Amino acid sequence: MYVDGGTFNNFPADIMRSIDMNKVIGIDFMMEKNHKLTIDEMPSNNQVFRNKLLGKKDKKYSLPGIGSIIINSTLMYSNAKRHESIAYLDLHFNPDVAKFGMTAWTDFHKIVEKGYQHAKQVLENMSKEDLAKFQNPL
C-alpha cells in the first residue's frame, strides 16, 4: 500500500539513490522560512485562559492552535528529512518559487520560466569537469 510521500518523505532522494541510479538529480521547491516569535516570554496557563475569553482586538497573545502546531511539527520533520536527502543528490536545483501558491495553476508558465532560469544559472556556475559528469558522449 502506498501513502502520500508528502508526509513522511517529501523529497525521496535517498530512495532514488538506493535504486542504484547512475545520477540522482533533485528539483526541490521548498524554501527556507524563518519563523519569528512575537512574544518575549511564555504566558502562564491562567494568562492564556483569560486571553481566550477576550475579544479579538483585546487579545494580548497570539498563540497557535493545536492544528497549527501539528502542521508545523510535520513540516519541521519534513524539512529535516529534506536536508538529509539533499546529501544523496549529484545535482540539486532549488528555484525560488515561494511567491507562487500550491494551486497557482494560472502561473504555470511563470513557474516553468523561473525553474528554467535557475537551472541555467546552476549549470553555468558549474566547472567544466563537474558538468562533463552529466553529459553523455554521442
The first five atom37 places (N, CA, C, CB, O) and aatype in JSON, in Angstrom:
{
  "aatype": [12, 18, 19, 3, 7, 7, 16, 13, 2, 2, 13, 14, 0, 3, 9, 12, 1, 15, 9, 3, 12, 2, 11, 19, 9, 7, 9, 3, 13, 12, 12, 6, 11, 2, 8, 11, 10, 16, 9, 3, 6, 12, 14, 15, 2, 2, 5, 19, 13, 1, 2, 11, 10, 10, 7, 11, 11, 3, 11, 11, 18, 15, 10, 14, 7, 9, 7, 15, 9, 9, 9, 2, 15, 16, 10, 12, 18, 15, 2, 0, 11, 1, 8, 6, 15, 9, 0, 18, 10, 3, 10, 8, 13, 2, 14, 3, 19, 0, 11, 13, 7, 12, 16, 0, 17, 16, 3, 13, 8, 11, 9, 19, 6, 11, 7, 18, 5, 8, 0, 11, 5, 19, 10, 6, 2, 12, 15, 11, 6, 3, 10, 0, 11, 13, 5, 2, 14, 10],
  "atom_mask": [
    [1, 1, 1, 1, 1],
    [1, 1, 1, 1, 1],
    [1, 1, 1, 1, 1],
    [1, 1, 1, 1, 1],
    [1, 1, 1, 0, 1],
    [1, 1, 1, 0, 1],
    [1, 1, 1, 1, 1],
    [1, 1, 1, 1, 1],
    [1, 1, 1, 1, 1],
    [1, 1, 1, 1, 1],
    [1, 1, 1, 1, 1],
    [1, 1, 1, 1, 1],
    [1, 1, 1, 1, 1],
    [1, 1, 1, 1, 1],
    [1, 1, 1, 1, 1],
    [1, 1, 1, 1, 1],
    [1, 1, 1, 1, 1],
    [1, 1, 1, 1, 1],
    [1, 1, 1, 1, 1],
    [1, 1, 1, 1, 1],
    [1, 1, 1, 1, 1],
    [1, 1, 1, 1, 1],
    [1, 1, 1, 1, 1],
    [1, 1, 1, 1, 1],
    [1, 1, 1, 1, 1],
    [1, 1, 1, 0, 1],
    [1, 1, 1, 1, 1],
    [1, 1, 1, 1, 1],
    [1, 1, 1, 1, 1],
    [1, 1, 1, 1, 1],
    [1, 1, 1, 1, 1],
    [1, 1, 1, 1, 1],
    [1, 1, 1, 1, 1],
    [1, 1, 1, 1, 1],
    [1, 1, 1, 1, 1],
    [1, 1, 1, 1, 1],
    [1, 1, 1, 1, 1],
    [1, 1, 1, 1, 1],
    [1, 1, 1, 1, 1],
    [1, 1, 1, 1, 1],
    [1, 1, 1, 1, 1],
    [1, 1, 1, 1, 1],
    [1, 1, 1, 1, 1],
    [1, 1, 1, 1, 1],
    [1, 1, 1, 1, 1],
    [1, 1, 1, 1, 1],
    [1, 1, 1, 1, 1],
    [1, 1, 1, 1, 1],
    [1, 1, 1, 1, 1],
    [1, 1, 1, 1, 1],
    [1, 1, 1, 1, 1],
    [1, 1, 1, 1, 1],
    [1, 1, 1, 1, 1],
    [1, 1, 1, 1, 1],
    [1, 1, 1, 0, 1],
    [1, 1, 1, 1, 1],
    [1, 1, 1, 1, 1],
    [1, 1, 1, 1, 1],
    [1, 1, 1, 1, 1],
    [1, 1, 1, 1, 1],
    [1, 1, 1, 1, 1],
    [1, 1, 1, 1, 1],
    [1, 1, 1, 1, 1],
    [1, 1, 1, 1, 1],
    [1, 1, 1, 0, 1],
    [1, 1, 1, 1, 1],
    [1, 1, 1, 0, 1],
    [1, 1, 1, 1, 1],
    [1, 1, 1, 1, 1],
    [1, 1, 1, 1, 1],
    [1, 1, 1, 1, 1],
    [1, 1, 1, 1, 1],
    [1, 1, 1, 1, 1],
    [1, 1, 1, 1, 1],
    [1, 1, 1, 1, 1],
    [1, 1, 1, 1, 1],
    [1, 1, 1, 1, 1],
    [1, 1, 1, 1, 1],
    [1, 1, 1, 1, 1],
    [1, 1, 1, 1, 1],
    [1, 1, 1, 1, 1],
    [1, 1, 1, 1, 1],
    [1, 1, 1, 1, 1],
    [1, 1, 1, 1, 1],
    [1, 1, 1, 1, 1],
    [1, 1, 1, 1, 1],
    [1, 1, 1, 1, 1],
    [1, 1, 1, 1, 1],
    [1, 1, 1, 1, 1],
    [1, 1, 1, 1, 1],
    [1, 1, 1, 1, 1],
    [1, 1, 1, 1, 1],
    [1, 1, 1, 1, 1],
    [1, 1, 1, 1, 1],
    [1, 1, 1, 1, 1],
    [1, 1, 1, 1, 1],
    [1, 1, 1, 1, 1],
    [1, 1, 1, 1, 1],
    [1, 1, 1, 1, 1],
    [1, 1, 1, 1, 1],
    [1, 1, 1, 0, 1],
    [1, 1, 1, 1, 1],
    [1, 1, 1, 1, 1],
    [1, 1, 1, 1, 1],
    [1, 1, 1, 1, 1],
    [1, 1, 1, 1, 1],
    [1, 1, 1, 1, 1],
    [1, 1, 1, 1, 1],
    [1, 1, 1, 1, 1],
    [1, 1, 1, 1, 1],
    [1, 1, 1, 1, 1],
    [1, 1, 1, 1, 1],
    [1, 1, 1, 1, 1],
    [1, 1, 1, 1, 1],
    [1, 1, 1, 0, 1],
    [1, 1, 1, 1, 1],
    [1, 1, 1, 1, 1],
    [1, 1, 1, 1, 1],
    [1, 1, 1, 1, 1],
    [1, 1, 1, 1, 1],
    [1, 1, 1, 1, 1],
    [1, 1, 1, 1, 1],
    [1, 1, 1, 1, 1],
    [1, 1, 1, 1, 1],
    [1, 1, 1, 1, 1],
    [1, 1, 1, 1, 1],
    [1, 1, 1, 1, 1],
    [1, 1, 1, 1, 1],
    [1, 1, 1, 1, 1],
    [1, 1, 1, 1, 1],
    [1, 1, 1, 1, 1],
    [1, 1, 1, 1, 1],
    [1, 1, 1, 1, 1],
    [1, 1, 1, 1, 1],
    [1, 1, 1, 1, 1],
    [1, 1, 1, 1, 1],
    [1, 1, 1, 1, 1],
    [1, 1, 1, 1, 1]
  ],
  "atom_positions": [
    [[0.85, -1.17, 0.0], [0.0, 0.0, 0.0], [0.9, 1.24, 0.0], [-0.97, -0.01, 1.23], [1.89, 1.29, 0.73]],
    [[0.56, 2.22, -0.81], [1.33, 3.45, -0.88], [0.57, 4.58, -0.2], [1.64, 3.82, -2.34], [-0.66, 4.63, -0.24]],
    [[1.32, 5.48, 0.42], [0.72, 6.65, 1.06], [1.4, 7.89, 0.49], [0.85, 6.6, 2.62], [2.49, 7.81, -0.07]],
    [[0.74, 9.03, 0.64], [1.3, 10.28, 0.15], [2.67, 10.52, 0.77], [0.35, 11.45, 0.45], [2.79, 10.62, 1.99]],
    [[3.7, 10.62, -0.07], [5.05, 10.86, 0.42], [5.25, 12.24, 1.0], [0.0, 0.0, 0.0], [6.29, 12.5, 1.61]],
    [[4.29, 13.14, 0.83], [4.42, 14.48, 1.37], [4.48, 14.51, 2.87], [0.0, 0.0, 0.0], [4.9, 15.52, 3.45]],
    [[4.08, 13.45, 3.53], [4.09, 13.43, 4.99], [5.4, 12.85, 5.53], [2.92, 12.62, 5.5], [6.0, 13.43, 6.43]],
    [[5.84, 11.73, 4.99], [6.99, 11.05, 5.55], [8.29, 11.29, 4.8], [6.72, 9.59, 5.6], [9.35, 11.37, 5.42]],
    [[8.23, 11.4, 3.5], [9.45, 11.58, 2.73], [9.11, 12.42, 1.5], [10.08, 10.2, 2.32], [8.9, 11.9, 0.41]],
    [[9.07, 13.71, 1.71], [8.63, 14.63, 0.67], [9.65, 14.8, -0.45], [8.32, 15.97, 1.28], [9.3, 15.28, -1.53]],
    [[10.88, 14.43, -0.21], [11.96, 14.6, -1.19], [12.81, 13.33, -1.17], [12.84, 15.88, -0.87], [13.88, 13.31, -0.57]],
    [[12.33, 12.25, -1.82], [12.91, 10.91, -1.64], [14.19, 10.63, -2.42], [11.9, 9.91, -2.03], [14.29, 9.62, -3.11]],
    [[15.16, 11.51, -2.31], [16.44, 11.29, -2.99], [17.15, 10.05, -2.43], [17.35, 12.52, -2.84], [17.85, 9.36, -3.16]],
    [[16.96, 9.77, -1.15], [17.57, 8.58, -0.55], [17.03, 7.31, -1.19], [17.32, 8.56, 0.96], [17.78, 6.35, -1.38]],
    [[15.75, 7.29, -1.5], [15.15, 6.12, -2.15], [15.71, 5.98, -3.57], [13.59, 6.25, -2.18], [16.03, 4.87, -3.99]],
    [[15.82, 7.07, -4.28], [16.36, 7.01, -5.65], [17.81, 6.53, -5.64], [16.26, 8.41, -6.33], [18.21, 5.76, -6.51]],
    [[18.59, 6.97, -4.66], [19.98, 6.54, -4.57], [20.04, 5.03, -4.28], [20.74, 7.33, -3.47], [20.93, 4.35, -4.79]],
    [[19.14, 4.51, -3.49], [19.15, 3.09, -3.14], [18.79, 2.21, -4.33], [18.2, 2.82, -1.99], [19.07, 1.01, -4.31]],
    [[18.18, 2.77, -5.36], [17.81, 2.01, -6.56], [19.03, 1.84, -7.47], [16.65, 2.71, -7.32], [18.95, 1.19, -8.52]],
    [[20.14, 2.42, -7.09], [21.38, 2.35, -7.85], [21.28, 3.09, -9.17], [21.75, 0.89, -8.1], [21.61, 2.56, -10.23]],
    [[20.82, 4.32, -9.1], [20.77, 5.19, -10.27], [22.18, 5.68, -10.59], [19.79, 6.39, -10.03], [23.02, 5.8, -9.7]],
    [[22.42, 5.97, -11.85], [23.71, 6.5, -12.26], [23.91, 7.9, -11.67], [23.83, 6.53, -13.8], [24.93, 8.17, -11.04]],
    [[22.95, 8.76, -11.88], [22.98, 10.13, -11.33], [21.62, 10.42, -10.73], [23.35, 11.18, -12.43], [20.58, 10.06, -11.3]],
    [[21.62, 11.08, -9.59], [20.37, 11.48, -8.96], [20.32, 13.0, -8.96], [20.26, 10.9, -7.5], [21.14, 13.67, -8.33]],
    [[19.34, 13.52, -9.67], [19.15, 14.97, -9.8], [17.83, 15.31, -9.1], [19.14, 15.43, -11.31], [16.8, 14.7, -9.37]],
    [[17.89, 16.27, -8.19], [16.7, 16.65, -7.44], [16.27, 18.07, -7.73], [0.0, 0.0, 0.0], [17.08, 18.99, -7.73]],
    [[14.99, 18.23, -7.97], [14.4, 19.55, -8.15], [13.51, 19.78, -6.94], [13.58, 19.67, -9.51], [12.5, 19.11, -6.75]],
    [[13.91, 20.72, -6.14], [13.36, 20.93, -4.81], [12.66, 22.28, -4.77], [14.47, 20.84, -3.71], [13.29, 23.31, -5.04]],
    [[11.39, 22.29, -4.44], [10.62, 23.54, -4.44], [10.42, 24.12, -3.04], [9.28, 23.32, -5.08], [9.73, 25.13, -2.89]],
    [[11.01, 23.5, -2.03], [10.88, 24.02, -0.67], [11.82, 25.21, -0.48], [11.18, 22.91, 0.37], [12.95, 25.22, -0.97]],
    [[11.33, 26.2, 0.22], [12.14, 27.37, 0.54], [12.29, 27.46, 2.04], [11.5, 28.67, -0.04], [11.36, 27.15, 2.79]],
    [[13.46, 27.87, 2.48], [13.68, 28.05, 3.91], [12.89, 29.26, 4.38], [15.21, 28.22, 4.23], [12.93, 30.32, 3.75]],
    [[12.17, 29.1, 5.46], [11.4, 30.2, 6.03], [11.84, 30.4, 7.47], [9.87, 29.92, 5.95], [11.97, 29.44, 8.23]],
    [[12.05, 31.63, 7.82], [12.38, 31.96, 9.21], [11.09, 32.32, 9.93], [13.41, 33.12, 9.3], [10.33, 33.17, 9.47]],
    [[10.87, 31.68, 11.05], [9.69, 31.97, 11.86], [10.13, 32.81, 13.05], [8.97, 30.65, 12.33], [11.08, 32.45, 13.75]],
    [[9.45, 33.92, 13.26], [9.79, 34.81, 14.36], [8.8, 34.65, 15.5], [9.83, 36.26, 13.89], [7.6, 34.54, 15.29]],
    [[9.34, 34.63, 16.71], [8.48, 34.66, 17.88], [8.08, 36.1, 18.14], [9.2, 34.04, 19.12], [8.91, 37.0, 18.06]],
    [[6.83, 36.3, 18.43], [6.36, 37.67, 18.64], [6.1, 37.96, 20.11], [5.09, 37.91, 17.85], [5.58, 39.03, 20.45]],
    [[6.47, 37.04, 21.0], [6.3, 37.28, 22.43], [7.66, 37.14, 23.1], [5.26, 36.29, 23.05], [8.51, 36.36, 22.66]],
    [[7.87, 37.89, 24.16], [9.15, 37.86, 24.86], [9.23, 36.72, 25.87], [9.38, 39.17, 25.56], [10.32, 36.2, 26.13]],
    [[8.09, 36.34, 26.45], [8.07, 35.24, 27.41], [6.75, 34.48, 27.26], [8.24, 35.76, 28.86], [5.74, 35.02, 26.82]],
    [[6.81, 33.21, 27.63], [5.61, 32.38, 27.53], [4.62, 32.79, 28.62], [5.98, 30.86, 27.66], [5.0, 32.93, 29.78]],
    [[3.36, 32.97, 28.25], [2.35, 33.3, 29.26], [2.01, 32.08, 30.11], [1.07, 33.85, 28.59], [2.2, 30.94, 29.68]],
    [[1.53, 32.33, 31.3], [1.11, 31.24, 32.18], [-0.2, 30.65, 31.66], [0.93, 31.75, 33.65], [-0.82, 31.21, 30.76]],
    [[-0.6, 29.53, 32.21], [-1.87, 28.9, 31.81], [-3.04, 29.85, 32.08], [-2.08, 27.56, 32.56], [-3.97, 29.94, 31.27]],
    [[-3.01, 30.54, 33.22], [-4.08, 31.48, 33.55], [-4.14, 32.63, 32.54], [-3.89, 32.04, 34.97], [-5.23, 33.04, 32.14]],
    [[-2.99, 33.14, 32.15], [-2.95, 34.23, 31.17], [-3.51, 33.77, 29.82], [-1.51, 34.76, 31.0], [-4.23, 34.51, 29.16]],
    [[-3.17, 32.56, 29.42], [-3.68, 32.02, 28.16], [-5.19, 31.86, 28.24], [-3.02, 30.66, 27.83], [-5.9, 32.22, 27.29]],
    [[-5.7, 31.34, 29.35], [-7.14, 31.14, 29.52], [-7.86, 32.49, 29.48], [-7.43, 30.42, 30.85], [-8.87, 32.62, 28.77]],
    [[-7.37, 33.49, 30.22], [-8.01, 34.82, 30.2], [-7.95, 35.43, 28.81], [-7.33, 35.75, 31.22], [-8.89, 36.09, 28.37]],
    [[-6.83, 35.22, 28.12], [-6.65, 35.74, 26.77], [-7.7, 35.16, 25.82], [-5.24, 35.44, 26.26], [-8.2, 35.87, 24.95]],
    [[-8.03, 33.87, 25.99], [-9.03, 33.21, 25.14], [-10.41, 33.83, 25.31], [-9.1, 31.71, 25.46], [-11.21, 33.82, 24.37]],
    [[-10.7, 34.37, 26.49], [-12.02, 34.95, 26.78], [-12.18, 36.36, 26.21], [-12.24, 34.99, 28.27], [-13.3, 36.86, 26.1]],
    [[-11.07, 36.99, 25.85], [-11.13, 38.36, 25.34], [-11.56, 38.4, 23.88], [-9.77, 39.04, 25.49], [-11.45, 37.4, 23.17]],
    [[-12.06, 39.53, 23.44], [-12.38, 39.73, 22.02], [-11.1, 39.81, 21.21], [0.0, 0.0, 0.0], [-10.02, 40.04, 21.77]],
    [[-11.2, 39.63, 19.91], [-10.02, 39.6, 19.05], [-9.13, 40.83, 19.2], [-10.46, 39.48, 17.61], [-7.91, 40.71, 19.29]],
    [[-9.73, 42.02, 19.24], [-8.92, 43.24, 19.29], [-8.25, 43.46, 20.64], [-9.77, 44.44, 18.94], [-7.3, 44.23, 20.74]],
    [[-8.75, 42.8, 21.71], [-8.2, 42.98, 23.06], [-7.19, 41.91, 23.44], [-9.32, 42.99, 24.06], [-6.58, 41.99, 24.51]],
    [[-6.99, 40.92, 22.59], [-6.09, 39.82, 22.93], [-4.64, 40.31, 23.0], [-6.21, 38.68, 21.91], [-4.18, 41.06, 22.14]],
    [[-3.95, 39.87, 24.04], [-2.55, 40.23, 24.23], [-1.63, 39.23, 23.55], [-2.21, 40.32, 25.73], [-0.56, 39.59, 23.06]],
    [[-2.05, 37.96, 23.52], [-1.21, 36.9, 22.98], [-1.86, 36.29, 21.74], [-0.97, 35.81, 24.03], [-3.07, 36.06, 21.69]],
    [[-1.03, 36.04, 20.75], [-1.48, 35.36, 19.54], [-0.74, 34.02, 19.5], [-1.21, 36.21, 18.24], [0.37, 33.92, 18.98]],
    [[-1.37, 33.01, 20.06], [-0.73, 31.71, 20.17], [-1.34, 30.75, 19.16], [-0.88, 31.14, 21.6], [-2.53, 30.83, 18.87]],
    [[-0.52, 29.83, 18.62], [-1.05, 28.89, 17.63], [-1.99, 27.88, 18.26], [0.1, 28.15, 16.93], [-1.85, 27.52, 19.43]],
    [[-2.95, 27.42, 17.47], [-3.86, 26.37, 17.92], [-3.23, 25.02, 17.71], [0.0, 0.0, 0.0], [-2.14, 24.91, 17.14]],
    [[-3.91, 23.99, 18.16], [-3.38, 22.62, 18.07], [-3.2, 22.19, 16.61], [-4.32, 21.64, 18.79], [-2.23, 21.5, 16.29]],
    [[-4.11, 22.6, 15.73], [-3.97, 22.25, 14.31], [-2.71, 22.83, 13.71], [0.0, 0.0, 0.0], [-1.98, 22.15, 12.99]],
    [[-2.45, 24.08, 14.02], [-1.24, 24.75, 13.52], [0.02, 24.09, 14.08], [-1.26, 26.23, 13.89], [1.02, 23.95, 13.37]],
    [[-0.02, 23.71, 15.32], [1.14, 23.04, 15.94], [1.41, 21.71, 15.26], [0.91, 22.83, 17.46], [2.57, 21.38, 14.99]],
    [[0.36, 20.94, 14.98], [0.53, 19.64, 14.32], [1.09, 19.82, 12.91], [-0.81, 18.88, 14.26], [2.02, 19.12, 12.51]],
    [[0.53, 20.76, 12.17], [1.02, 21.01, 10.8], [2.47, 21.46, 10.82], [0.15, 22.08, 10.1], [3.28, 20.96, 10.03]],
    [[2.82, 22.39, 11.7], [4.19, 22.88, 11.76], [5.17, 21.8, 12.21], [4.28, 24.07, 12.69], [6.31, 21.77, 11.75]],
    [[4.74, 20.92, 13.11], [5.6, 19.81, 13.53], [5.89, 18.89, 12.35], [4.94, 19.01, 14.68], [7.02, 18.44, 12.15]],
    [[4.85, 18.61, 11.56], [5.02, 17.77, 10.38], [5.96, 18.43, 9.37], [3.66, 17.49, 9.72], [6.81, 17.77, 8.79]],
    [[5.79, 19.74, 9.18], [6.66, 20.46, 8.25], [8.11, 20.49, 8.75], [6.15, 21.89, 8.06], [9.04, 20.39, 7.95]],
    [[8.3, 20.62, 10.04], [9.66, 20.61, 10.59], [10.33, 19.26, 10.34], [9.64, 20.92, 12.11], [11.51, 19.21, 9.96]],
    [[9.6, 18.17, 10.54], [10.15, 16.85, 10.27], [10.48, 16.71, 8.79], [9.17, 15.74, 10.72], [11.55, 16.22, 8.42]],
    [[9.54, 17.13, 7.95], [9.73, 17.03, 6.51], [10.95, 17.84, 6.06], [8.47, 17.52, 5.77], [11.71, 17.39, 5.21]],
    [[11.14, 19.01, 6.64], [12.29, 19.85, 6.29], [13.6, 19.21, 6.74], [12.14, 21.24, 6.91], [14.59, 19.26, 6.01]],
    [[13.62, 18.61, 7.93], [14.82, 17.93, 8.4], [15.16, 16.75, 7.49], [14.64, 17.44, 9.86], [16.32, 16.55, 7.15]],
    [[14.15, 15.99, 7.1], [14.34, 14.85, 6.2], [14.85, 15.34, 4.84], [13.02, 14.05, 6.03], [15.7, 14.7, 4.22]],
    [[14.31, 16.48, 4.39], [14.74, 17.06, 3.12], [16.23, 17.39, 3.15], [13.91, 18.34, 2.81], [16.94, 17.11, 2.19]],
    [[16.71, 17.98, 4.24], [18.13, 18.31, 4.35], [19.0, 17.06, 4.3], [18.4, 19.07, 5.66], [20.08, 17.08, 3.7]],
    [[18.54, 15.98, 4.91], [19.27, 14.71, 4.83], [19.3, 14.2, 3.4], [18.64, 13.66, 5.76], [20.32, 13.71, 2.92]],
    [[18.16, 14.31, 2.71], [18.05, 13.78, 1.35], [18.93, 14.51, 0.35], [16.62, 13.85, 0.89], [19.4, 13.9, -0.61]],
    [[19.15, 15.8, 0.55], [19.97, 16.59, -0.38], [21.38, 15.99, -0.49], [20.05, 18.06, 0.09], [22.01, 16.09, -1.54]],
    [[21.87, 15.39, 0.58], [23.2, 14.79, 0.57], [23.3, 13.62, -0.42], [23.57, 14.31, 1.97], [24.4, 13.27, -0.84]],
    [[22.17, 13.02, -0.79], [22.17, 11.89, -1.73], [22.17, 12.34, -3.2], [20.95, 11.02, -1.47], [22.28, 11.51, -4.1]],
    [[22.06, 13.63, -3.43], [21.95, 14.14, -4.81], [23.31, 14.36, -5.45], [21.17, 15.43, -4.82], [24.29, 14.72, -4.79]],
    [[23.35, 14.14, -6.76], [24.52, 14.52, -7.54], [24.36, 15.96, -8.03], [24.71, 13.55, -8.74], [25.35, 16.66, -8.26]],
    [[23.12, 16.38, -8.2], [22.84, 17.74, -8.65], [21.53, 18.2, -8.02], [22.76, 17.82, -10.22], [20.53, 17.49, -8.07]],
    [[21.55, 19.38, -7.43], [20.39, 19.9, -6.69], [19.93, 21.23, -7.28], [20.73, 20.08, -5.19], [20.71, 22.18, -7.37]],
    [[18.68, 21.28, -7.68], [18.06, 22.51, -8.15], [17.04, 22.95, -7.1], [17.38, 22.32, -9.55], [16.26, 22.13, -6.61]],
    [[17.04, 24.23, -6.76], [16.1, 24.76, -5.76], [15.65, 26.16, -6.2], [16.76, 24.8, -4.33], [16.05, 27.16, -5.6]],
    [[14.82, 26.22, -7.26], [14.38, 27.54, -7.75], [13.48, 28.25, -6.74], [13.65, 27.39, -9.09], [12.7, 27.61, -6.03]],
    [[13.59, 29.55, -6.69], [12.79, 30.35, -5.77], [11.4, 30.57, -6.36], [13.47, 31.71, -5.46], [11.17, 31.49, -7.14]],
    [[10.48, 29.71, -5.97], [9.1, 29.83, -6.42], [8.17, 30.07, -5.23], [8.66, 28.55, -7.2], [6.98, 29.75, -5.28]],
    [[8.73, 30.63, -4.15], [7.98, 30.83, -2.91], [6.78, 31.75, -3.09], [8.88, 31.39, -1.85], [5.79, 31.61, -2.37]],
    [[6.85, 32.68, -4.03], [5.74, 33.62, -4.17], [4.51, 32.99, -4.85], [6.19, 34.83, -4.97], [3.43, 33.58, -4.87]],
    [[4.68, 31.79, -5.41], [3.57, 31.1, -6.06], [2.94, 30.12, -5.08], [4.06, 30.36, -7.34], [3.64, 29.4, -4.37]],
    [[1.65, 30.09, -5.03], [0.94, 29.16, -4.15], [0.93, 27.76, -4.75], [0.0, 0.0, 0.0], [1.27, 27.56, -5.91]],
    [[0.53, 26.79, -3.94], [0.5, 25.39, -4.39], [-0.53, 25.16, -5.49], [0.21, 24.48, -3.23], [-0.41, 24.2, -6.25]],
    [[-1.52, 26.02, -5.58], [-2.56, 25.86, -6.6], [-2.52, 27.0, -7.61], [-3.94, 25.79, -5.95], [-3.56, 27.38, -8.16]],
    [[-1.34, 27.54, -7.86], [-1.2, 28.67, -8.79], [-1.14, 28.16, -10.24], [0.07, 29.5, -8.45], [-0.16, 28.4, -10.94]],
    [[-2.18, 27.47, -10.66], [-2.2, 26.86, -11.99], [-2.08, 27.9, -13.09], [-3.46, 26.05, -12.19], [-1.49, 27.62, -14.13]],
    [[-2.63, 29.08, -12.89], [-2.57, 30.11, -13.93], [-1.17, 30.68, -14.08], [-3.56, 31.23, -13.61], [-0.86, 31.32, -15.09]],
    [[-0.3, 30.45, -13.08], [1.09, 30.94, -13.15], [2.05, 29.87, -13.65], [1.54, 31.42, -11.77], [3.26, 30.01, -13.52]],
    [[1.52, 28.8, -14.22], [2.33, 27.67, -14.67], [3.53, 28.11, -15.51], [1.47, 26.7, -15.46], [4.66, 27.69, -15.24]],
    [[3.3, 28.94, -16.51], [4.38, 29.34, -17.41], [5.43, 30.2, -16.69], [3.82, 30.12, -18.62], [6.62, 30.11, -17.0]],
    [[5.0, 31.01, -15.73], [5.95, 31.81, -14.95], [6.81, 30.91, -14.07], [5.19, 32.84, -14.07], [8.01, 31.15, -13.91]],
    [[6.21, 29.88, -13.51], [6.93, 28.94, -12.66], [7.95, 28.17, -13.49], [5.96, 27.97, -11.95], [9.09, 27.98, -13.06]],
    [[7.55, 27.71, -14.67], [8.46, 26.99, -15.56], [9.64, 27.9, -15.94], [7.72, 26.51, -16.84], [10.78, 27.45, -15.95]],
    [[9.37, 29.14, -16.24], [10.43, 30.09, -16.6], [11.38, 30.3, -15.43], [9.83, 31.43, -17.05], [12.6, 30.36, -15.62]],
    [[10.85, 30.43, -14.22], [11.69, 30.58, -13.02], [12.62, 29.38, -12.88], [10.82, 30.75, -11.75], [13.81, 29.53, -12.62]],
    [[12.06, 28.17, -13.05], [12.85, 26.96, -12.95], [13.92, 26.89, -14.03], [0.0, 0.0, 0.0], [15.05, 26.49, -13.76]],
    [[13.55, 27.28, -15.25], [14.5, 27.25, -16.37], [15.67, 28.21, -16.11], [13.78, 27.63, -17.7], [16.83, 27.85, -16.3]],
    [[15.36, 29.42, -15.67], [16.41, 30.41, -15.4], [17.31, 29.95, -14.26], [15.78, 31.78, -15.05], [18.53, 30.15, -14.31]],
    [[16.72, 29.34, -13.25], [17.52, 28.83, -12.13], [18.45, 27.71, -12.6], [16.6, 28.31, -10.98], [19.64, 27.7, -12.26]],
    [[17.93, 26.77, -13.38], [18.74, 25.66, -13.88], [19.89, 26.18, -14.75], [17.87, 24.67, -14.7], [21.02, 25.7, -14.63]],
    [[19.61, 27.16, -15.61], [20.68, 27.75, -16.43], [21.78, 28.32, -15.55], [20.11, 28.86, -17.34], [22.96, 28.12, -15.82]],
    [[21.38, 29.04, -14.5], [22.35, 29.66, -13.61], [23.21, 28.6, -12.89], [21.63, 30.55, -12.58], [24.43, 28.74, -12.79]],
    [[22.55, 27.55, -12.39], [23.29, 26.49, -11.7], [24.28, 25.83, -12.64], [22.31, 25.43, -11.13], [25.45, 25.63, -12.29]],
    [[23.83, 25.49, -13.84], [24.7, 24.81, -14.81], [25.82, 25.71, -15.29], [23.88, 24.33, -15.99], [26.94, 25.23, -15.5]],
    [[25.56, 27.0, -15.48], [26.61, 27.94, -15.9], [27.67, 28.12, -14.83], [26.0, 29.28, -16.25], [28.82, 28.41, -15.15]],
    [[27.31, 27.95, -13.57], [28.26, 28.13, -12.47], [29.05, 26.86, -12.15], [27.53, 28.59, -11.23], [29.95, 26.88, -11.3]],
    [[28.72, 25.75, -12.81], [29.45, 24.51, -12.58], [30.76, 24.52, -13.36], [28.59, 23.29, -12.98], [30.85, 25.12, -14.43]],
    [[31.75, 23.85, -12.82], [33.03, 23.72, -13.55], [32.81, 22.8, -14.74], [34.17, 23.17, -12.61], [31.86, 22.02, -14.77]],
    [[33.69, 22.89, -15.71], [33.59, 22.03, -16.89], [33.69, 20.56, -16.51], [34.67, 22.38, -17.92], [33.03, 19.7, -17.1]],
    [[34.53, 20.26, -15.51], [34.7, 18.88, -15.07], [33.41, 18.34, -14.45], [35.87, 18.78, -14.06], [32.98, 17.22, -14.74]],
    [[32.8, 19.15, -13.59], [31.56, 18.71, -12.96], [30.43, 18.58, -13.98], [31.15, 19.69, -11.86], [29.64, 17.65, -13.92]],
    [[30.37, 19.52, -14.9], [29.33, 19.49, -15.92], [29.5, 18.27, -16.84], [29.37, 20.79, -16.75], [28.51, 17.67, -17.27]],
    [[30.75, 17.91, -17.13], [31.02, 16.75, -18.0], [30.48, 15.45, -17.41], [32.52, 16.61, -18.25], [30.17, 14.52, -18.16]],
    [[30.35, 15.37, -16.08], [29.83, 14.16, -15.44], [28.37, 13.9, -15.79], [29.97, 14.27, -13.93], [27.88, 12.79, -15.64]],
    [[27.68, 14.94, -16.26], [26.25, 14.82, -16.59], [26.0, 14.76, -18.09], [25.49, 15.98, -16.01], [24.85, 14.63, -18.51]],
    [[27.03, 14.84, -18.88], [26.86, 14.81, -20.34], [27.17, 13.42, -20.86], [27.77, 15.86, -21.02], [28.18, 12.82, -20.48]],
    [[26.32, 12.93, -21.71], [26.53, 11.62, -22.32], [27.31, 11.79, -23.62], [25.16, 10.9, -22.58], [26.95, 12.63, -24.44]],
    [[28.36, 11.01, -23.83], [29.06, 11.07, -25.13], [28.19, 10.5, -26.23], [30.4, 10.3, -25.06], [27.48, 9.52, -26.02]],
    [[28.24, 11.11, -27.39], [27.42, 10.65, -28.52], [28.0, 9.42, -29.18], [27.27, 11.74, -29.54], [27.43, 8.91, -30.14]]
  ]
}
